[in-house]
Every structure is written in structure tokens, then in C-alpha cells.
């Protein structure tokens, strides 16, 4: 039976995509005594470490666009080997404005890379991270080398921040709903847009409702996508069609070998309600009308889901011995497919700072480290938020001056290398 009071080096709130990635990024770091960092993961959903990760329910069924930089980081951590066969490379991106002349194209060949990014199921990314983490995960078998401890299903009920004057060693302690009390030098909030640790630290957020939703579905098309992604701006809202790998075997929804795309269609809630009620055949007609004939006919439509779109930003990234990462710190519009990639860079920066602190024999929860994390992340986050916000504003308006301006902008983007290079660099995750 586990003790009610346990000490770790790091506590991670949330074991989903960001949390498992954070644990993986820290899992091989060693302290001055040569021991690996001890890491606790607290996850509200049930997760049994002794079962196959293929049975995990920690990740939903959405599809993610991984930037080139994100894929490179996952390879560094040993997770990409479990993903590469299922990931669909994006070799070209076509950007267009429905009913208008302007177009822009980004190509991997132009930037001397095999792919600008990759498209893959969110669940596969999460499960790959857990597989890479499994060698370090504590199970019923005893091993001194295993340093990842899961507390699941469980959640944080309260947080106590100690200082040098307290009777307890300087650090942070959390009380779980199970009654267990865990302490650590550093607490990392990887627990989503409704982050419990952010709320317990009384960190305020700004939340702007876009008054839009994303309708998401996988579809098949009569023409092959040839590894090309499309961003098509329409009067309803932007339509992203992202290339997926063809299935090797037939499923209930899709035939083996069919050309598949992940559809992300932004629209108002009222429009989404109407479109969601359409039969599959009527939906195909509506999608073809809005998207055009770039991929031929829409031949099949999978399950349709709708997600509300908001811009959420935490007013501060850090607190005493605590930092926020991923959706706990920011949720953004999916228009440029940058949400997960932005959170991944949060994780990468935090892991690098912890590694440097350990090498220098410093406290990994010290104020200087947390301040450096906050300063580092603000610039990147604001650049991505400004990019997505400006695209939403510019392409969601049919006023003639804006229509003319954005079409000139698309043509300029296609011809001006410095501007194009800056956009590609950011979307590739650098």
C-alpha cells in the first residue's frame, strides 16, 4: 500500500497529451547524486500502467497537425519510432480564398525538407509517448530505475506552498482527493483549459469567444490528396483539409486504401447546427460547394463532431514553484494548426531549463528558472496568437476593402520570399 505522504522532484498535473510529453521529456534527467528525477503524474481519468497502452482512454479521437519541429522533438525523445508509419507527411500547403483569384502555395521541396509537417491521430501521439515512457513507469514489479509514478484516477484538491520558514522542506505540496499528500520541488500544470492547478493558484485568464465552432470529420475523396494540405477560406469560415494515411484494412467507416482527409471546418454555431443535421449525402454536397473540386467528389463522411472555439490566455505562466504548459496556459484557434505544437514548445523549453538547473546543481523550482520560462514563452505564444487572430479577422469578413487587401496579401505572400519564409518557419515550429 502506498504511503499517504510521498516526496517527488516533480509533480505533473494531467497525464494526457501535454502531461505525458512533459514526463517523457524529464524522464531521463539525472540529479547530482546520479539518480533519475522522481516524477508523479496525477490524472483524473483511469489509467492502469500494467495494461497495454493501446487500451488507454486518455486521448480523444481528433487529428493533429504536427509541425516539422514537433516531429523532430518526438524523434529525439524516442516516440517518433512508434508514429512514423501512421503519420501522413504534408509536402505542400495550398491557401486560397473561395470566389477570389489569390492563392499561395508552400512546398517542402522549396525548403529542402521531406515534409512541412505531419498529420496523425491525437490518440496515436499520446500512446506513442506512453510507450516511450513505459520503461520508466513504476508498475507492480520493483525496479530502482523506474521513476514515473501514476496516481490515477485521482485529482488535486488543494495546493500548499511552503517557504524557507516552514517546518517542511521548501517546496510545494498537493493534497489529492484520495487523501494522499505529495510534495515536490516543482509543480507543472499540464491539465487542460480548465486547469485545476491554475484555479487553485488563483491565476486569472482572459477568454475571448470567437463565436465560432470547428466541425471535425474524416472524409474520403475521389482524387488522391498527394500529401497536400488545403486551407480554403469561405463565407462560412476556413476549411482545412489535411492528408491522412490510407487505411490498411477496412473499418466500419472507411474502405481500405481510400484517399482520406481530416476536415476542420470553422463556422458559426448556428451554421454548424444546421449542417450537422444534414444527411451524409447532403453534407457531402454542401462541403463540395464550399471547398471546391480540388480533391474531386467527397465520397464518404465519417462521424461529425463540433467543438467551440475560444482564445484563452493565462495572465501569468508561473507561480511559486509552479508553471503552466499547453492548454492550461493557452488555447488558440485551429486555423493554422498550431495549438499542440505551441504546447510542445512549452514542454521543450521547460525540460531544457530543468536540465540546465540540474547540471548547475540548482533548485529546479527556483524563481529564476520560472522567470526565464515565462519570458521565453511569452514571445512565441504572442506571435502564434497574433498570426491566428489576424487570419480569423481577415478572412472572416466580406467587406470589399478587406477582400481586396487579403487577396493582394496572398499574392504578395506567394511572391515575396522573406514574408513567405517567416510564415513557413513559424508553421514548421522554428
MIZANU-192214 format. One line per 10 residues: number of its first residue (from 1); their letters; for each residue x, y, z of C-alpha. Coordinates in steps of 0.001 Angstrom, whole numbers, m for minus. Layout:
BEGIN
NUM) a) X/Y/Z; ...
END
This chain:
BEGIN
1) xxxxxxxxxx) 0/0/0; 1332/3459/m885; 2180/5865/1884; m113/8830/2372; 2817/11264/2225; 5356/10988/m568; 8038/13291/m1921; 8986/13658/m5593; 11208/16008/m7544; 8418/16963/m9962
11) xxxxxxxxxx) 4627/16667/m9835; 2769/16833/m13150; m939/17612/m13006; m2518/15886/m16012; m1437/12729/m17820; m2878/13480/m21250; m1001/14688/m24296; 962/17528/m22633; 1424/15739/m19310; 2774/12500/m20740
21) xxxxxxxxxx) 5039/14502/m23072; 6326/16521/m20105; 7049/13340/m18143; 8812/11802/m21130; 10927/14939/m21597; 12084/14803/m17959; 12263/11024/m17554; 15972/10594/m18385; 17308/13607/m16462; 19564/12843/m13517
31) xxxxxxxxxx) 20318/14694/m10298; 23723/15377/m8784; 23608/12033/m6938; 23203/10192/m10239; 19595/9209/m9635; 16842/9953/m12137; 14307/12633/m11294; 11334/11169/m9452; 8127/12225/m11200; 4497/11942/m10111
41) xxxxxxxxxx) 1685/12170/m12684; m1806/12921/m11383; m4583/12068/m13832; m8348/12225/m13337; m9118/9514/m15910; m8444/5907/m15100; m5093/4697/m16379; m3665/1297/m15482; 75/1151/m16083; 25/m2647/m16214
51) xxxxxxxxxx) m2283/m2714/m19255; m1263/m2199/m22849; m1175/1487/m23763; m3382/591/m26724; m6188/314/m24187; m5616/3815/m22805; m8576/6211/m22845; m6565/9326/m22017; m6686/10714/m25554; m9626/11602/m27793
61) xxxxxxxxxx) m10145/10806/m31468; m9221/14145/m33029; m6459/14527/m35596; m3460/16820/m35100; m1114/18571/m37500; 2426/18072/m36208; 4940/20666/m37311; 8343/19632/m38650; 9920/20834/m35402; 7446/18857/m33259
71) xxxxxxxxxx) 8147/15632/m35149; 11880/16241/m34708; 11417/16677/m30950; 9325/13498/m30655; 12091/11654/m32514; 14625/12975/m30017; 12503/11578/m27178; 12119/8158/m28794; 8383/8462/m29521; 8515/9074/m33284
81) xxxxxxxxxx) 9518/5478/m33991; 6019/4441/m32861; 4362/7123/m35031; 6207/7419/m38318; 4387/4572/m40088; 979/6096/m39304; 1868/9756/m39869; 936/11346/m43189; 3532/13820/m44445; 2437/17271/m45646
91) xxxxxxxxxx) 4606/18092/m48642; 2538/21043/m49908; 69/23527/m48452; m2401/25351/m50709; m4020/28519/m49344; m6955/30063/m51218; m9954/32377/m50803; m13192/30961/m52252; m14564/33048/m55096; m11414/35158/m55430
101) xxxxxxxxxx) m8285/34967/m57530; m5472/34877/m54991; m3647/31709/m53967; m455/30847/m52148; 1469/27586/m52022; 4059/26405/m49538; 6189/23409/m50533; 8584/21214/m48584; 10870/20939/m51605; 11431/24692/m51591
111) xxxxxxxxxx) 12733/24450/m48013; 14785/21290/m48561; 12829/19135/m46121; 10872/15928/m46688; 7736/17382/m45107; 6487/20703/m43764; 4655/18716/m41110; 2657/15564/m40478; m965/14637/m39807; m1806/11946/m37288
121) xxxxxxxxxx) m4456/10897/m34791; m4107/12524/m31382; m4591/9142/m29693; m1642/7667/m31593; 631/10509/m30475; m399/10041/m26852; 13/6281/m26965; 3440/6622/m28609; 4518/8911/m25774; 3291/6387/m23207
131) xxxxxxxxxx) 5148/3582/m24991; 8359/5606/m24922; 7714/6335/m21245; 6851/2769/m20261; 10411/1665/m19427; 10472/4278/m16674; 6947/3733/m15378; 6563/2119/m11966; 4283/m929/m12007; 3854/m3756/m9519
141) xxxxxxxxxx) 7306/m5026/m10475; 10113/m3498/m8445; 12870/m1638/m10262; 15132/1083/m8946; 15417/2567/m12435; 11690/3277/m12712; 10956/6854/m11744; 7482/7648/m13151; 4647/7196/m10660; 987/7461/m11742
151) xxxxxxxxxx) m1810/8498/m9383; m4899/7627/m11398; m7799/8080/m11234; m7118/10961/m8844; m7016/14732/m8835; m5595/17663/m6881; m7949/19021/m4232; m5594/21568/m2666; m2102/23025/m3011; 172/24283/m239
161) xxxxxxxxxx) 3241/26356/m986; 5981/26113/1635; 8743/28625/2192; 12072/28637/3999; 10418/29440/7315; 8074/26449/7212; 8744/23231/9045; 8549/21322/5788; 11374/21325/3259; 10977/24204/808
171) xxxxxxxxxx) 8707/23091/m1975; 5097/22643/m2944; 2679/20000/m1675; m615/18840/m3098; m3470/17073/m1393; m5257/14609/m3633; m8931/13740/m3499; m7850/10245/m2458; m6318/11754/696; m2703/11258/m378
181) xxxxxxxxxx) m314/14176/117; 2526/14604/m2368; 5340/17161/m2206; 7886/18264/m4790; 10304/20983/m5787; 8275/21803/m8907; 4615/21511/m9896; 3751/21563/m13611; 186/22243/m14740; m480/20192/m17884
191) xxxxxxxxxx) m4152/19746/m17055; m6008/21461/m19878; m8076/24568/m20470; m9963/24122/m17192; m6684/23588/m15299; m7358/22816/m11597; m3870/23948/m10535; m4277/27268/m12347; m7532/27851/m10498; m6049/26815/m7123
201) xxxxxxxxxx) m3214/29308/m7687; m5841/31997/m8475; m4232/32763/m11824; m6666/34815/m13885; m7356/34151/m17555; m8620/36226/m20443; m11139/34383/m22565; m12354/35633/m25937; m15167/33675/m27533; m14735/33611/m31321
211) xxxxxxxxxx) m18450/32876/m31701; m17312/30036/m33919; m17120/26270/m33717; m14979/23717/m35507; m16849/20917/m37246; m14494/17966/m37488; m14790/14766/m39508; m12712/12399/m41575; m13732/12191/m45235; m12704/10293/m48349
221) xxxxxxxxxx) m12318/11872/m51786; m12350/10575/m55346; m8973/12169/m56112; m5893/11380/m54043; m4579/14214/m51856; m946/13510/m52863; 236/14658/m49415; m1173/18131/m49958; m2970/20116/m47234; m5541/22776/m48086
231) xxxxxxxxxx) m6558/25929/m46202; m9626/27275/m48006; m11326/30447/m46798; m15091/30580/m47405; m18099/32688/m46412; m18881/30053/m43753; m15342/30101/m42388; m11971/28474/m43148; m11910/24850/m44286; m8784/22819/m43624
241) xxxxxxxxxx) m8362/19508/m45419; m5395/17610/m44024; m3981/14487/m45706; m4304/11205/m43811; m2674/7846/m44427; m4989/5391/m46238; m6240/2592/m44037; m4595/m808/m44478; m7764/m2680/m43571; m11438/m1843/m43980
251) xxxxxxxxxx) m13286/m410/m40972; m16957/282/m40287; m16495/3816/m41622; m13822/3636/m44319; m12625/1343/m47069; m9029/184/m47158; m6781/2216/m49432; m9195/5141/m49895; m7785/8677/m50032; m8650/10132/m46622
261) xxxxxxxxxx) m8516/13672/m45265; m9190/15193/m41886; m11706/18019/m42265; m11691/21018/m39898; m14482/23406/m40929; m14892/26625/m38947; m18352/28205/m38845; m20863/29889/m36548; m22725/27709/m34005; m25997/28306/m35882
271) xxxxxxxxxx) m24481/27209/m39190; m22925/24177/m37530; m26262/23155/m36056; m27874/23259/m39499; m25031/21447/m41234; m24706/18811/m38522; m28362/17873/m39052; m27818/17180/m42753; m27753/13623/m44045; m24334/12388/m45131
281) xxxxxxxxxx) m25238/12852/m48807; m26489/16413/m48235; m23403/17182/m46158; m21142/15977/m48982; m22888/18325/m51415; m22532/21284/m49017; m18857/20525/m48386; m18088/20169/m52100; m19813/23502/m52773; m17758/25294/m50111
291) xxxxxxxxxx) m14428/23547/m50667; m14462/23181/m54446; m13236/20406/m56694; m9578/20300/m55641; m9960/16698/m54471; m12819/15670/m56691; m16026/14357/m55132; m16448/13776/m51407; m17193/10052/m51451; m17677/9279/m47761
301) xxxxxxxxxx) m18082/11167/m44488; m17225/9789/m41048; m18554/10828/m37653; m19084/14593/m37313; m18164/16393/m34073; m18380/20063/m33128; m16020/21927/m30767; m16468/25548/m29564; m13556/27889/m30349; m12171/30314/m27781
311) xxxxxxxxxx) m8908/32119/m27216; m7828/31532/m23625; m4675/33025/m22141; m3433/32726/m18573; m2430/36116/m17175; 801/34589/m15913; 2677/31451/m16887; 4178/30749/m13475; 3526/30906/m9750; 5595/29933/m6721
321) xxxxxxxxxx) 7272/26633/m7735; 4685/26134/m10446; 4369/26601/m14218; 1535/26192/m16711; 2025/24404/m20023; m79/23645/m23090; m3808/24286/m22888; m3550/25174/m19208; m1663/28263/m20364; m3271/28939/m23754
331) xxxxxxxxxx) m5888/27586/m26124; m5955/29084/m29606; m7939/28997/m32840; m7150/25929/m35004; m6920/27986/m38220; m3170/27403/m38633; m2974/24059/m36806; m586/25410/m34182; m2234/24509/m30849; m429/21283/m29923
341) xxxxxxxxxx) 2830/22481/m31480; 2799/25594/m29301; 2238/23471/m26201; 5004/21093/m27246; 7425/24018/m27316; 6317/24914/m23766; 7348/21400/m22727; 10635/21524/m24658; 11669/24821/m23070; 10739/23690/m19545
351) xxxxxxxxxx) 12648/20410/m19938; 15711/22287/m21185; 15609/24713/m18248; 15274/21875/m15726; 18207/20077/m17372; 20379/23211/m17105; 19407/23737/m13455; 20322/20141/m12605; 23682/20479/m14391; 24418/23602/m12356
361) xxxxxxxxxx) 23319/21972/m9099; 20422/24419/m8733; 16966/24040/m7248; 14668/23101/m10160; 11798/25110/m8708; 13762/28323/m8231; 12335/31703/m9154; 14976/32461/m11804; 14128/29287/m13740; 10405/30047/m13658
371) xxxxxxxxxx) 11004/33653/m14697; 13149/32510/m17635; 10425/30091/m18684; 7793/32819/m18647; 9955/35286/m20584; 10897/32656/m23155; 7342/31514/m23825; 5581/34887/m23996; 7174/35917/m27303; 6443/32641/m29118
381) xxxxxxxxxx) 2892/32443/m27768; 2067/36022/m28730; 3471/35571/m32242; 1303/32492/m32826; m1782/34095/m31260; m1332/37213/m33410; m946/35029/m36514; m4109/33011/m35854; m6128/36017/m34669; m5226/38080/m37726
391) xxxxxxxxxx) m6156/35217/m40062; m9517/34777/m38319; m10273/38506/m38528; m9038/38985/m42070; m10758/36006/m43658; m13999/36114/m41687; m15002/39458/m43176; m16510/40087/m46615; m16107/43859/m46617; m14719/44794/m50038
401) xxxxxxxxxx) m11555/46595/m48797; m10619/43562/m46684; m11371/41128/m49516; m9128/43113/m51880; m6464/43521/m49214; m6277/39864/m48265; m6114/38727/m51898; m3278/41151/m52551; m1696/39791/m49375; m1961/36187/m50568
411) xxxxxxxxxx) m407/37087/m53912; 2345/39026/m52153; 2968/36084/m49818; 3376/33807/m52809; 5942/36102/m54426; 7893/37634/m51528; 10408/35189/m50095; 11138/36985/m46767; 7436/37087/m45851; 6871/33532/m47019
421) xxxxxxxxxx) 9972/32301/m45207; 8815/33874/m41939; 5405/32176/m42217; 6875/28798/m43113; 9425/28996/m40309; 6691/29656/m37744; 4332/26975/m39064; 7202/24454/m39136; 7759/25139/m35449; 11003/27127/m35516
END
